[in-house]
Amino acid sequence: MKSGKSLLCLSLTEDTLEKNETLAGRYAGLVDLVELRADFLEESELRYLDRFKAPVGIGSILTVRRERDGGRFRGEEEARLKILENGTGGTYQFIDLESDLGESGRDKRLIEKAGRKGIRVIRSMHIFDSFPGDILSLIGRLSGRKGELPKLALHLASSEEQLRFIEAAKKLRGREKILIGMGDYGVPLRILSSKLGSYLTFTSVRKDGAAPGHISVEEMTGLYDYHGIGEKTGVFGVIGNPVMHTKSPYIHNSGLRELGIDAVYLPFVADDLKIFLKSADSLGISGLSVTVPFKERVIPLLDEVDESVTFIGACNTIFRDGNGWAGTNTDWEGFLAPLDRLLGGDSENFLAGSRVTVIGAGGAARAVVYALKKRGAEVLILNRSADRARRLSKEFGCSFDGLSPEGIKRIYNFNDIIVQATTVGMAPHEGKNPIEGYAFKGDEIAYDLVYKPENTAFLEEARKAGCRTVKGKEMLLAQAKIQFKIFTGRDFPFSDLPL
């Protein structure tokens, strides 16, 4: 490691040496090492491993990964060892050998030949199924041979396993090792390798290209600014399940980079909030966006919440307040901000006494209804489950109905603004409109909270009729700007971003 920073190694998984050399040259300015995954090569290429040349100034690792260790090599072990031995005639700085290779026969000759050539052995173990009971003892075993670099790659399948990984990494601080978390739970830990003290981490040209949890080079070095992360880098993030699809890291990291703030914003998948918050303590996370299914579940775990959380019954933002966690909801202000722009800064007067339909009765709809009622609007809630719409209407003093033909007819009396707050329009419901049968007149404002795809069937119908429209990405960006100010104390530096 240089200057306390974890190195970045690009796994090369093309089927010929020439293609891999081309890729290595293309990304030479972004990575510190390349790993030639010879198990991806055509069989005819294996005899020429000694000819592989990494770009000048870039280190290289030779790996022939067996199928049981997550690779593609299916041949006899004797043949694999011969391939590796022949490869030591090249200019590799490292050779990756599994923990079960011993000190006799061809194993011993391979290790001795690597030593004579000045090639350092990475002693690796890959565990994909059961999480080990004691990571520290495994690292100890892998460190048994003098001069070798221990590498432990674990597939993390839960918040508990993620926490145990983080705690083990902290205990191993200052000890030279490669510690890799595989899978979605491991993604943020790969990015935070410098904070966790791993000698290096891996990246691929494509997501998951060489192993589960690999992040593309462009995302690792661009979106997350991997080389800029150090021990003192601040950490923010978004927690949810699923969460890896979110645009939030792009929004927040764009702002952090533009303002030169030494911090990174990461996606964290979780299955247990209590345990994850312990990981947040260990990683020094100081602010989190909260998405489904945790907006309600997080509230009892907080030390303090504001009025918006109390009334909406959902929390989408938590942050450190003294020694505890405080919670707020930025969705309602994020909902209002695009309306204010559309109406020339006069949304407050427009909404007072306006008649608005909100489609949906979930967490997003709750925030919308709260915002509308706070501005004095009269609201009709329509939902596929009329009973759920009734419960929400009772809380906020609204009208309600089901998403039936009769319910949709009522929109004509609540159509100053029509807000689409369900997941209809998103995959796998693209092209669907939740209020089929309603004929837009052209003077409504149609507002869809769905941001992917950007143009939904609901908005297209409204636009064809001449309505003013608001896209979901506008609310997404607006609420994120408020979160950014809470997390950093700084105003978000961009008025808009392509999402």
The 8 nearest C-alpha neighbors of each residue, nearest first, counted from 0:
[[1, 198, 5, 4, 3, 6, 2, 199],
 [0, 2, 3, 4, 5, 6, 198, 193],
 [1, 3, 4, 0, 5, 229, 193, 6],
 [2, 4, 1, 0, 5, 193, 229, 230],
 [5, 3, 193, 2, 1, 0, 229, 6],
 [4, 6, 193, 199, 198, 0, 192, 197],
 [7, 5, 199, 31, 0, 198, 4, 200],
 [8, 6, 30, 31, 200, 199, 201, 32],
 [7, 9, 32, 201, 33, 31, 30, 200],
 [8, 10, 33, 202, 203, 201, 34, 11],
 [11, 9, 34, 203, 33, 202, 35, 12],
 [12, 10, 35, 36, 19, 34, 13, 9],
 [11, 13, 39, 36, 10, 14, 209, 35],
 [14, 12, 19, 15, 11, 18, 39, 40],
 [13, 15, 40, 41, 39, 12, 16, 18],
 [16, 14, 18, 17, 40, 13, 44, 41],
 [17, 15, 19, 18, 20, 51, 44, 14],
 [16, 18, 20, 15, 19, 21, 51, 22],
 [17, 19, 21, 15, 20, 16, 13, 22],
 [18, 20, 16, 22, 21, 17, 13, 11],
 [21, 19, 23, 17, 22, 18, 16, 24],
 [20, 22, 18, 24, 19, 23, 17, 25],
 [23, 21, 25, 19, 24, 20, 18, 26],
 [22, 24, 20, 26, 21, 25, 27, 19],
 [23, 25, 27, 21, 22, 26, 54, 20],
 [24, 26, 22, 23, 27, 21, 28, 20],
 [27, 25, 29, 23, 28, 24, 22, 30],
 [28, 26, 24, 29, 30, 23, 25, 54],
 [27, 29, 26, 30, 25, 31, 24, 57],
 [28, 30, 26, 27, 220, 31, 216, 7],
 [31, 29, 7, 27, 32, 8, 28, 26],
 [32, 30, 7, 57, 6, 8, 58, 29],
 [33, 31, 58, 8, 57, 59, 30, 9],
 [32, 34, 9, 59, 8, 10, 60, 58],
 [35, 33, 60, 10, 59, 11, 9, 61],
 [34, 36, 11, 61, 37, 62, 60, 10],
 [37, 35, 62, 38, 12, 11, 39, 63],
 [36, 38, 63, 40, 39, 35, 62, 45],
 [37, 39, 63, 72, 71, 36, 40, 64],
 [40, 38, 37, 12, 14, 36, 71, 13],
 [41, 39, 14, 37, 38, 15, 42, 44],
 [40, 42, 14, 43, 44, 15, 39, 45],
 [43, 41, 44, 45, 40, 46, 38, 39],
 [42, 44, 41, 45, 46, 40, 47, 15],
 [45, 43, 42, 41, 46, 47, 40, 15],
 [44, 46, 47, 42, 43, 48, 82, 40],
 [47, 45, 44, 48, 43, 82, 85, 49],
 [46, 48, 49, 45, 50, 44, 51, 86],
 [49, 47, 86, 50, 51, 45, 46, 89],
 [89, 48, 50, 86, 88, 47, 51, 87],
 [49, 51, 48, 47, 89, 52, 90, 88],
 [52, 50, 48, 49, 16, 53, 89, 20],
 [53, 51, 50, 54, 20, 90, 89, 91],
 [52, 54, 57, 59, 55, 20, 23, 51],
 [55, 53, 57, 24, 56, 52, 27, 23],
 [54, 56, 57, 53, 58, 27, 52, 24],
 [55, 57, 54, 58, 31, 53, 27, 32],
 [58, 56, 32, 54, 55, 31, 53, 59],
 [59, 57, 32, 92, 33, 31, 56, 53],
 [58, 60, 33, 91, 32, 92, 34, 53],
 [59, 61, 34, 93, 94, 91, 35, 92],
 [62, 60, 94, 35, 34, 95, 93, 91],
 [63, 61, 36, 95, 64, 37, 35, 94],
 [64, 62, 38, 37, 36, 65, 72, 61],
 [65, 63, 70, 38, 62, 72, 68, 71],
 [64, 66, 72, 70, 68, 67, 71, 73],
 [65, 67, 70, 71, 69, 68, 72, 73],
 [66, 68, 65, 69, 70, 64, 71, 125],
 [69, 67, 65, 66, 125, 70, 64, 126],
 [68, 70, 66, 67, 65, 64, 71, 210],
 [71, 69, 66, 64, 65, 68, 72, 38],
 [70, 72, 66, 38, 65, 73, 39, 64],
 [73, 71, 65, 38, 66, 74, 70, 64],
 [74, 72, 66, 71, 65, 75, 70, 38],
 [75, 73, 72, 76, 78, 79, 65, 77],
 [74, 76, 78, 77, 79, 73, 72, 80],
 [75, 77, 79, 78, 80, 74, 81, 65],
 [76, 78, 80, 75, 79, 81, 105, 74],
 [77, 79, 81, 75, 76, 80, 82, 74],
 [80, 78, 76, 82, 81, 77, 83, 75],
 [81, 79, 83, 77, 82, 78, 84, 76],
 [80, 82, 84, 78, 79, 83, 85, 77],
 [83, 81, 79, 85, 80, 84, 86, 78],
 [82, 84, 86, 80, 81, 85, 79, 87],
 [85, 83, 81, 109, 86, 87, 82, 80],
 [86, 84, 82, 87, 83, 88, 81, 49],
 [85, 87, 49, 48, 83, 88, 84, 89],
 [86, 88, 89, 84, 85, 113, 83, 49],
 [89, 87, 49, 86, 85, 90, 84, 116],
 [49, 90, 88, 87, 86, 91, 50, 51],
 [91, 89, 92, 88, 52, 49, 87, 51],
 [90, 92, 59, 93, 60, 89, 118, 61],
 [91, 93, 118, 59, 58, 60, 119, 90],
 [94, 92, 60, 119, 118, 91, 120, 61],
 [93, 95, 61, 120, 60, 121, 62, 119],
 [96, 94, 121, 62, 120, 61, 122, 93],
 [97, 95, 122, 121, 123, 94, 98, 120],
 [96, 98, 123, 99, 122, 100, 124, 95],
 [97, 99, 123, 100, 122, 124, 141, 96],
 [100, 98, 97, 101, 96, 124, 123, 122],
 [101, 99, 98, 97, 106, 96, 102, 107],
 [102, 100, 106, 103, 99, 107, 98, 104],
 [101, 103, 107, 106, 104, 100, 110, 108],
 [104, 102, 107, 106, 101, 105, 108, 100],
 [103, 105, 106, 107, 108, 102, 101, 109],
 [104, 106, 108, 107, 109, 103, 80, 77],
 [107, 105, 109, 104, 108, 103, 101, 102],
 [106, 108, 102, 103, 110, 105, 109, 104],
 [109, 107, 105, 111, 110, 106, 112, 104],
 [110, 108, 112, 84, 106, 107, 111, 105],
 [109, 111, 113, 107, 112, 108, 114, 106],
 [112, 110, 114, 108, 113, 109, 107, 115],
 [111, 113, 115, 109, 114, 110, 108, 116],
 [114, 112, 118, 110, 116, 111, 115, 87],
 [115, 113, 111, 117, 112, 116, 118, 110],
 [114, 116, 112, 117, 113, 111, 118, 110],
 [115, 117, 113, 114, 118, 112, 87, 88],
 [118, 116, 114, 115, 113, 119, 92, 93],
 [119, 117, 92, 113, 93, 116, 114, 91],
 [120, 118, 93, 92, 117, 94, 147, 121],
 [119, 121, 147, 94, 93, 95, 122, 148],
 [120, 122, 148, 95, 147, 149, 94, 96],
 [123, 121, 149, 96, 97, 98, 150, 148],
 [124, 122, 150, 97, 98, 151, 149, 96],
 [123, 125, 151, 98, 97, 152, 150, 126],
 [126, 124, 152, 68, 153, 151, 127, 123],
 [127, 125, 153, 128, 154, 152, 124, 129],
 [126, 128, 154, 153, 125, 129, 130, 69],
 [127, 129, 126, 130, 154, 153, 156, 155],
 [130, 128, 131, 127, 126, 154, 153, 132],
 [129, 131, 128, 132, 160, 153, 126, 155],
 [132, 130, 133, 129, 134, 126, 137, 153],
 [131, 133, 134, 130, 129, 136, 135, 137],
 [132, 134, 135, 136, 131, 137, 167, 130],
 [135, 133, 137, 136, 138, 131, 167, 132],
 [134, 136, 138, 137, 133, 139, 167, 171],
 [135, 137, 139, 138, 134, 133, 140, 141],
 [138, 136, 140, 134, 139, 135, 141, 133],
 [137, 139, 141, 135, 140, 136, 142, 134],
 [138, 140, 136, 142, 137, 141, 135, 143],
 [141, 139, 137, 143, 142, 138, 136, 98],
 [140, 142, 138, 149, 139, 143, 122, 137],
 [141, 143, 139, 140, 149, 144, 138, 147],
 [142, 144, 140, 141, 145, 139, 147, 149],
 [145, 143, 142, 147, 146, 141, 140, 122],
 [144, 146, 147, 143, 142, 148, 120, 141],
 [145, 147, 144, 148, 119, 120, 142, 143],
 [148, 146, 120, 145, 121, 144, 122, 149],
 [147, 149, 121, 122, 176, 120, 150, 146],
 [150, 148, 122, 141, 176, 142, 121, 123],
 [149, 151, 177, 123, 122, 178, 176, 124],
 [150, 152, 124, 178, 123, 125, 179, 177],
 [153, 151, 179, 125, 180, 178, 124, 126],
 [154, 152, 126, 180, 181, 155, 125, 127],
 [153, 155, 181, 127, 182, 180, 126, 156],
 [156, 154, 184, 160, 181, 157, 161, 153],
 [155, 157, 154, 184, 160, 158, 182, 161],
 [158, 156, 160, 159, 155, 270, 161, 269],
 [157, 159, 161, 269, 160, 275, 270, 271],
 [158, 160, 162, 157, 161, 274, 163, 275],
 [161, 159, 163, 157, 162, 158, 155, 164],
 [160, 162, 158, 164, 159, 163, 155, 157],
 [163, 161, 165, 159, 278, 164, 160, 158],
 [164, 162, 160, 166, 165, 161, 167, 159],
 [163, 165, 161, 167, 162, 166, 160, 168],
 [166, 164, 168, 162, 167, 163, 169, 161],
 [165, 167, 163, 169, 168, 164, 162, 170],
 [168, 166, 170, 164, 169, 165, 163, 171],
 [169, 167, 171, 165, 166, 170, 195, 164],
 [168, 170, 172, 166, 171, 167, 165, 195],
 [169, 171, 167, 168, 172, 166, 135, 173],
 [172, 170, 168, 169, 174, 167, 173, 135],
 [173, 171, 169, 170, 174, 196, 168, 195],
 [172, 174, 171, 175, 196, 170, 169, 176],
 [173, 175, 172, 171, 176, 196, 197, 170],
 [176, 174, 198, 173, 148, 177, 197, 149],
 [177, 175, 149, 198, 197, 150, 148, 174],
 [178, 176, 150, 197, 198, 199, 149, 151],
 [177, 179, 151, 197, 150, 152, 176, 180],
 [180, 178, 152, 151, 181, 153, 177, 189],
 [179, 181, 185, 153, 154, 152, 155, 188],
 [182, 180, 154, 185, 212, 211, 153, 155],
 [181, 183, 212, 211, 185, 184, 154, 155],
 [184, 182, 186, 185, 212, 268, 181, 243],
 [185, 183, 182, 155, 186, 268, 161, 156],
 [184, 186, 180, 181, 188, 182, 183, 187],
 [185, 187, 183, 189, 188, 212, 184, 182],
 [188, 186, 190, 189, 185, 265, 191, 266],
 [187, 189, 191, 185, 190, 186, 192, 180],
 [190, 188, 192, 186, 191, 187, 200, 185],
 [189, 191, 187, 188, 192, 225, 186, 219],
 [190, 192, 188, 194, 189, 193, 187, 195],
 [193, 191, 195, 189, 197, 194, 190, 5],
 [192, 194, 5, 4, 196, 195, 191, 229],
 [193, 195, 230, 191, 192, 196, 229, 228],
 [196, 194, 192, 193, 168, 197, 191, 169],
 [195, 197, 193, 194, 172, 192, 198, 173],
 [196, 198, 177, 192, 199, 178, 176, 195],
 [199, 197, 5, 177, 0, 176, 6, 175],
 [200, 198, 6, 5, 197, 7, 177, 8],
 [199, 201, 7, 8, 189, 6, 192, 179],
 [202, 200, 8, 9, 7, 10, 213, 199],
 [201, 203, 9, 213, 214, 216, 215, 10],
 [204, 202, 215, 205, 10, 208, 9, 216],
 [203, 205, 215, 216, 208, 206, 202, 9],
 [206, 204, 208, 215, 203, 207, 214, 216],
 [205, 207, 214, 215, 208, 213, 203, 204],
 [208, 206, 213, 211, 210, 212, 209, 205],
 [207, 209, 205, 206, 203, 210, 213, 204],
 [210, 208, 207, 203, 10, 12, 213, 211],
 [209, 211, 207, 213, 208, 212, 69, 181],
 [212, 210, 207, 182, 181, 213, 209, 208],
 [211, 213, 182, 181, 186, 207, 183, 210],
 [214, 212, 207, 202, 206, 211, 210, 203],
 [213, 215, 206, 202, 219, 212, 203, 207],
 [214, 216, 206, 205, 203, 204, 218, 217],
 [217, 215, 219, 218, 204, 202, 220, 203],
 [216, 218, 221, 215, 220, 219, 222, 204],
 [219, 217, 222, 221, 215, 216, 220, 223],
 [218, 220, 216, 223, 217, 225, 221, 215],
 [219, 221, 224, 225, 217, 218, 223, 216],
 [222, 220, 224, 218, 217, 223, 219, 225],
 [221, 223, 218, 224, 219, 220, 249, 252],
 [222, 224, 219, 225, 221, 220, 218, 263],
 [225, 223, 220, 221, 227, 226, 222, 219],
 [226, 224, 220, 227, 223, 228, 219, 190],
 [227, 225, 228, 224, 220, 4, 229, 5],
 [226, 228, 225, 224, 229, 261, 232, 223],
 [229, 227, 225, 226, 232, 193, 224, 230],
 [230, 228, 232, 231, 193, 194, 4, 227],
 [229, 231, 194, 232, 193, 228, 3, 195],
 [230, 232, 229, 233, 194, 228, 261, 262],
 [233, 231, 262, 261, 229, 228, 230, 234],
 [234, 232, 262, 261, 263, 231, 235, 284],
 [233, 235, 284, 263, 262, 264, 285, 232],
 [236, 234, 264, 286, 284, 287, 285, 263],
 [237, 235, 265, 264, 287, 266, 288, 238],
 [236, 238, 288, 266, 287, 289, 267, 265],
 [239, 237, 267, 289, 268, 290, 266, 288],
 [238, 240, 290, 242, 268, 291, 241, 269],
 [241, 239, 242, 268, 269, 291, 292, 270],
 [240, 242, 239, 243, 268, 244, 291, 269],
 [241, 243, 239, 240, 244, 245, 268, 266],
 [242, 244, 245, 266, 241, 268, 183, 267],
 [245, 243, 242, 246, 241, 266, 247, 248],
 [246, 244, 247, 243, 242, 248, 266, 237],
 [247, 245, 249, 248, 250, 244, 498, 243],
 [246, 248, 250, 249, 245, 251, 237, 479],
 [249, 247, 251, 250, 264, 252, 246, 265],
 [250, 248, 247, 252, 246, 251, 253, 222],
 [251, 249, 247, 253, 248, 252, 246, 254],
 [250, 252, 254, 248, 253, 249, 247, 255],
 [251, 253, 255, 254, 249, 248, 250, 264],
 [254, 252, 256, 251, 250, 255, 249, 257],
 [253, 255, 257, 251, 252, 256, 491, 492],
 [254, 256, 252, 260, 258, 257, 253, 259],
 [257, 255, 259, 253, 258, 254, 252, 260],
 [256, 258, 254, 255, 259, 253, 492, 260],
 [257, 259, 255, 256, 260, 254, 492, 491],
 [260, 258, 256, 257, 255, 261, 254, 262],
 [259, 261, 255, 258, 262, 256, 257, 487],
 [262, 260, 232, 233, 259, 263, 255, 228],
 [263, 261, 233, 232, 234, 260, 255, 264],
 [262, 264, 234, 235, 252, 233, 265, 223],
 [263, 265, 235, 236, 248, 252, 234, 251],
 [264, 266, 236, 248, 187, 235, 237, 267],
 [267, 265, 237, 236, 243, 238, 242, 268],
 [268, 266, 238, 237, 269, 265, 187, 239],
 [267, 269, 240, 239, 238, 242, 184, 241],
 [270, 268, 158, 271, 240, 239, 267, 275],
 [269, 271, 158, 157, 272, 240, 268, 275],
 [272, 270, 274, 273, 269, 158, 275, 159],
 [273, 271, 275, 274, 276, 270, 269, 297],
 [274, 272, 276, 275, 271, 277, 300, 297],
 [273, 275, 277, 276, 272, 271, 158, 159],
 [274, 276, 272, 278, 277, 273, 158, 271],
 [275, 277, 279, 278, 273, 274, 272, 280],
 [278, 276, 280, 274, 275, 279, 281, 273],
 [279, 277, 281, 275, 162, 276, 280, 282],
 [278, 280, 276, 284, 282, 277, 281, 283],
 [279, 281, 277, 283, 278, 282, 276, 284],
 [282, 280, 278, 279, 283, 277, 165, 166],
 [283, 281, 279, 280, 284, 278, 234, 165],
 [282, 284, 280, 281, 279, 285, 234, 233],
 [285, 283, 234, 279, 235, 282, 286, 280],
 [284, 286, 319, 318, 235, 283, 234, 287],
 [285, 287, 318, 235, 486, 317, 284, 319],
 [288, 286, 236, 237, 317, 235, 316, 289],
 [287, 289, 237, 316, 315, 236, 238, 317],
 [290, 288, 315, 238, 316, 237, 294, 287],
 [289, 291, 239, 294, 293, 315, 292, 238],
 [292, 290, 293, 239, 294, 240, 289, 241],
 [291, 293, 294, 290, 239, 240, 296, 295],
 [292, 294, 296, 291, 295, 297, 290, 289],
 [295, 293, 314, 313, 315, 290, 296, 289],
 [296, 294, 313, 293, 297, 298, 314, 312],
 [297, 295, 293, 298, 294, 299, 292, 300],
 [296, 298, 300, 295, 293, 299, 294, 301],
 [297, 299, 300, 301, 296, 295, 314, 313],
 [300, 298, 301, 297, 296, 302, 295, 303],
 [301, 299, 298, 297, 302, 273, 296, 324],
 [302, 300, 324, 298, 303, 299, 325, 326],
 [301, 303, 324, 323, 325, 300, 304, 299],
 [302, 304, 325, 301, 326, 324, 305, 323],
 [305, 303, 326, 325, 327, 308, 306, 301],
 [304, 306, 307, 327, 308, 309, 326, 303],
 [305, 307, 309, 308, 310, 304, 327, 311],
 [306, 308, 310, 309, 305, 328, 311, 327],
 [309, 307, 311, 312, 313, 314, 306, 310],
 [308, 310, 306, 312, 307, 311, 305, 304],
 [311, 309, 307, 312, 308, 306, 369, 313],
 [312, 310, 308, 313, 365, 366, 307, 309],
 [311, 313, 308, 309, 310, 295, 314, 365],
 [314, 312, 295, 294, 308, 311, 362, 315],
 [313, 315, 294, 328, 308, 327, 316, 326],
 [314, 316, 289, 328, 294, 288, 290, 327],
 [317, 315, 288, 327, 289, 326, 314, 328],
 [318, 316, 326, 287, 325, 286, 324, 327],
 [317, 319, 286, 325, 324, 285, 287, 320],
 [318, 320, 324, 285, 323, 325, 321, 286],
 [321, 319, 323, 324, 325, 322, 318, 303],
 [320, 322, 323, 319, 324, 325, 318, 302],
 [321, 323, 320, 319, 324, 302, 325, 318],
 [324, 322, 320, 321, 319, 302, 325, 301],
 [323, 325, 319, 301, 302, 318, 320, 317],
 [326, 324, 303, 318, 317, 304, 302, 320],
 [327, 325, 317, 304, 316, 314, 303, 318],
 [326, 328, 316, 308, 314, 305, 304, 307],
 [327, 329, 314, 315, 330, 308, 307, 316],
 [328, 330, 478, 332, 331, 333, 481, 327],
 [331, 329, 333, 478, 332, 328, 334, 366],
 [330, 332, 366, 334, 370, 333, 329, 367],
 [333, 331, 335, 334, 329, 330, 336, 478],
 [332, 334, 478, 477, 330, 474, 331, 336],
 [335, 333, 331, 474, 332, 336, 330, 367],
 [334, 336, 332, 338, 333, 337, 339, 331],
 [335, 337, 339, 333, 338, 334, 332, 477],
 [338, 336, 340, 339, 335, 341, 473, 474],
 [339, 337, 341, 335, 340, 336, 342, 346],
 [338, 340, 344, 346, 336, 342, 337, 341],
 [341, 339, 337, 343, 338, 342, 344, 336],
 [340, 342, 338, 339, 343, 337, 344, 469],
 [343, 341, 339, 340, 345, 344, 346, 338],
 [342, 344, 340, 345, 341, 339, 346, 338],
 [343, 345, 339, 342, 340, 346, 341, 347],
 [344, 346, 342, 347, 343, 348, 339, 349],
 [347, 345, 339, 349, 348, 342, 350, 344],
 [346, 348, 350, 345, 349, 374, 351, 339],
 [349, 347, 351, 346, 350, 345, 374, 352],
 [348, 350, 346, 347, 351, 345, 353, 352],
 [351, 349, 353, 376, 347, 348, 346, 374],
 [350, 352, 375, 376, 348, 353, 349, 374],
 [351, 353, 376, 375, 350, 377, 354, 349],
 [354, 352, 376, 350, 351, 377, 415, 355],
 [353, 355, 413, 377, 415, 378, 376, 414],
 [354, 356, 413, 416, 378, 414, 415, 417],
 [357, 355, 379, 417, 413, 378, 380, 418],
 [356, 358, 418, 380, 417, 379, 359, 419],
 [359, 357, 381, 419, 420, 382, 380, 418],
 [358, 360, 382, 421, 420, 364, 381, 361],
 [359, 361, 364, 388, 382, 365, 387, 391],
 [362, 360, 364, 363, 359, 365, 421, 420],
 [361, 363, 365, 364, 313, 366, 360, 294],
 [362, 364, 366, 365, 361, 420, 367, 330],
 [365, 363, 367, 360, 361, 420, 366, 362],
 [364, 366, 362, 368, 363, 367, 311, 369],
 [365, 367, 331, 369, 363, 364, 368, 311],
 [368, 366, 364, 370, 369, 365, 331, 371],
 [367, 369, 371, 365, 370, 366, 372, 364],
 [368, 370, 366, 372, 367, 371, 373, 365],
 [371, 369, 373, 367, 331, 368, 372, 366],
 [372, 370, 368, 374, 376, 373, 369, 367],
 [371, 373, 375, 374, 376, 369, 370, 368],
 [372, 374, 370, 371, 375, 369, 376, 368],
 [375, 373, 371, 372, 351, 350, 376, 347],
 [374, 376, 351, 372, 373, 352, 350, 371],
 [377, 375, 352, 353, 351, 372, 350, 371],
 [378, 376, 354, 353, 355, 352, 375, 397],
 [377, 379, 355, 397, 356, 354, 376, 398],
 [378, 380, 398, 356, 399, 397, 357, 355],
 [381, 379, 399, 357, 388, 356, 358, 398],
 [382, 380, 358, 400, 401, 402, 399, 359],
 [381, 383, 359, 401, 402, 384, 388, 385],
 [382, 384, 402, 401, 385, 381, 359, 403],
 [385, 383, 382, 386, 387, 401, 388, 402],
 [386, 384, 401, 388, 387, 400, 382, 383],
 [387, 385, 389, 388, 384, 390, 401, 400],
 [386, 388, 390, 389, 385, 384, 391, 360],
 [389, 387, 385, 391, 386, 390, 382, 360],
 [388, 390, 386, 392, 387, 391, 399, 385],
 [391, 389, 387, 393, 392, 388, 386, 394],
 [390, 392, 388, 394, 393, 389, 387, 395],
 [393, 391, 397, 389, 395, 396, 394, 390],
 [392, 394, 390, 396, 391, 395, 389, 397],
 [395, 393, 391, 392, 396, 390, 397, 389],
 [394, 396, 392, 393, 397, 391, 369, 372],
 [397, 395, 393, 392, 394, 398, 378, 391],
 [398, 396, 392, 378, 395, 379, 399, 393],
 [399, 397, 379, 392, 380, 378, 396, 400],
 [400, 398, 380, 379, 389, 381, 388, 392],
 [401, 399, 381, 406, 385, 380, 388, 402],
 [400, 402, 385, 382, 381, 403, 383, 406],
 [403, 401, 383, 382, 406, 381, 407, 400],
 [402, 404, 406, 405, 401, 407, 383, 400],
 [405, 403, 407, 406, 408, 402, 436, 401],
 [406, 404, 408, 403, 407, 409, 402, 401],
 [405, 407, 403, 400, 409, 408, 404, 402],
 [406, 408, 404, 409, 410, 405, 403, 402],
 [409, 407, 405, 410, 406, 411, 404, 437],
 [408, 410, 411, 406, 407, 412, 405, 413],
 [409, 411, 413, 412, 408, 407, 414, 356],
 [412, 410, 409, 413, 414, 408, 407, 437],
 [411, 413, 410, 409, 414, 354, 408, 355],
 [414, 412, 354, 355, 410, 356, 411, 415],
 [413, 415, 416, 355, 411, 410, 417, 443],
 [414, 416, 443, 354, 355, 413, 353, 444],
 [417, 415, 444, 355, 414, 443, 445, 418],
 [416, 418, 356, 445, 414, 355, 357, 446],
 [417, 419, 446, 357, 447, 420, 358, 356],
 [418, 420, 447, 358, 421, 448, 446, 357],
 [421, 419, 359, 364, 448, 358, 418, 363],
 [420, 422, 359, 423, 419, 358, 361, 448],
 [423, 421, 425, 424, 449, 420, 428, 426],
 [424, 422, 421, 425, 428, 431, 433, 432],
 [423, 425, 429, 428, 431, 455, 430, 422],
 [426, 424, 429, 428, 423, 422, 427, 451],
 [427, 425, 428, 429, 424, 423, 422, 451],
 [426, 428, 429, 425, 424, 423, 430, 422],
 [427, 429, 426, 424, 425, 423, 431, 430],
 [430, 428, 424, 425, 426, 431, 427, 423],
 [429, 431, 456, 424, 428, 455, 432, 425],
 [432, 430, 424, 429, 428, 456, 423, 433],
 [431, 433, 457, 456, 434, 435, 430, 424],
 [434, 432, 435, 423, 431, 457, 402, 358],
 [435, 433, 432, 437, 436, 407, 402, 457],
 [436, 434, 437, 432, 433, 438, 407, 431],
 [435, 437, 434, 438, 407, 404, 408, 433],
 [436, 438, 435, 434, 439, 407, 408, 410],
 [439, 437, 436, 440, 435, 464, 460, 461],
 [440, 438, 441, 461, 464, 437, 443, 460],
 [439, 441, 442, 464, 438, 443, 466, 465],
 [442, 440, 466, 465, 464, 439, 443, 461],
 [441, 443, 466, 440, 444, 465, 467, 415],
 [444, 442, 415, 466, 416, 441, 414, 445],
 [443, 445, 416, 467, 468, 466, 417, 415],
 [446, 444, 468, 417, 416, 443, 418, 469],
 [445, 447, 469, 418, 468, 419, 417, 470],
 [448, 446, 419, 471, 449, 470, 418, 469],
 [447, 449, 471, 420, 419, 450, 446, 470],
 [450, 448, 471, 447, 451, 422, 425, 424],
 [451, 449, 471, 472, 453, 452, 448, 470],
 [452, 450, 453, 449, 425, 454, 471, 472],
 [451, 453, 454, 450, 455, 425, 449, 424],
 [452, 454, 451, 450, 455, 470, 472, 471],
 [455, 453, 452, 458, 459, 456, 470, 451],
 [456, 454, 458, 457, 424, 459, 452, 453],
 [455, 457, 459, 430, 458, 432, 431, 460],
 [456, 458, 432, 455, 460, 459, 461, 433],
 [459, 457, 461, 455, 460, 456, 462, 454],
 [458, 460, 456, 462, 461, 457, 463, 455],
 [461, 459, 463, 457, 458, 462, 456, 464],
 [462, 460, 458, 466, 464, 459, 463, 439],
 [461, 463, 459, 465, 466, 464, 460, 458],
 [464, 462, 460, 465, 461, 459, 466, 441],
 [463, 465, 441, 461, 462, 466, 439, 440],
 [464, 466, 441, 462, 463, 461, 467, 442],
 [467, 465, 441, 462, 461, 442, 443, 464],
 [466, 468, 444, 445, 465, 443, 462, 469],
 [467, 469, 445, 444, 446, 466, 470, 458],
 [468, 470, 446, 445, 447, 471, 473, 337],
 [471, 469, 472, 447, 473, 446, 453, 468],
 [470, 472, 448, 450, 449, 473, 447, 474],
 [471, 473, 450, 475, 474, 470, 476, 453],
 [474, 472, 476, 471, 475, 470, 477, 337],
 [473, 475, 477, 333, 334, 471, 476, 472],
 [476, 474, 472, 473, 477, 478, 479, 471],
 [475, 477, 479, 473, 474, 478, 472, 480],
 [478, 476, 333, 474, 480, 479, 475, 473],
 [477, 479, 333, 481, 329, 480, 330, 475],
 [480, 478, 482, 476, 481, 477, 483, 475],
 [481, 479, 483, 477, 482, 478, 491, 476],
 [480, 482, 478, 484, 479, 483, 485, 329],
 [483, 481, 479, 485, 480, 484, 486, 478],
 [482, 484, 480, 486, 481, 485, 487, 479],
 [483, 485, 488, 489, 481, 487, 482, 490],
 [484, 486, 482, 483, 488, 487, 481, 318],
 [487, 485, 483, 484, 286, 482, 488, 318],
 [488, 486, 489, 484, 485, 483, 490, 260],
 [487, 489, 484, 485, 486, 490, 483, 491],
 [490, 488, 484, 487, 491, 483, 485, 486],
 [491, 489, 484, 492, 488, 483, 480, 487],
 [490, 492, 480, 254, 493, 483, 489, 484],
 [493, 491, 254, 490, 494, 257, 258, 489],
 [494, 492, 495, 491, 496, 254, 253, 257],
 [493, 495, 492, 496, 491, 476, 477, 480],
 [496, 494, 493, 497, 476, 473, 492, 498],
 [495, 497, 498, 493, 494, 250, 476, 253],
 [496, 498, 495, 472, 250, 249, 476, 246],
 [497, 496, 246, 472, 249, 250, 450, 453]]
